[in-house]
Amino acid sequence: MDVINEIIRQSAIGPFSNWFKSAVLTLFSSIVVTLFTMLILLIKYGPDTPLSFGY
């Protein structure tokens, strides 16, 4: 936990308040979880998905 606190302290969000830090970290975590979920769904259902290119 000390390493994470040191990284946050030395980053661009270091001087902000604790609620702003937690909001930024929550937003970042939710984006990462969403992308990871989309990757899993793409790996699982990708071959069965019909794709069509054109107009």
SULMOVEN-V770896 format. One record per backbone hydrogen bond with DSSP energy under -0.5 kcal/mol. NH is the residue of the N-H (numbers start at 1). CO is the residue of the C=O. E is the energy in kcal/mol with one decimal. If there is no record, write none. Layout:
BEGIN
NH	CO	E
NH	CO	E
END
This chain:
BEGIN
5	1	-2.3
6	2	-2.1
7	3	-2.3
8	4	-2.4
9	5	-2.4
10	6	-1.8
11	7	-0.7
11	8	-0.7
14	11	-1.3
16	13	-1.0
21	17	-2.1
22	18	-2.4
23	19	-2.0
24	20	-2.5
25	21	-2.5
26	22	-2.3
27	23	-2.3
28	24	-2.6
29	25	-2.4
30	26	-2.4
31	27	-2.1
32	28	-2.3
33	29	-2.6
34	30	-2.2
35	31	-2.5
36	32	-2.4
37	33	-2.4
38	34	-2.5
39	35	-2.2
40	36	-2.2
41	37	-2.5
42	38	-2.4
43	39	-2.4
44	40	-2.4
45	41	-3.1
46	42	-1.6
48	45	-0.6
49	46	-1.3
50	48	-0.6
END
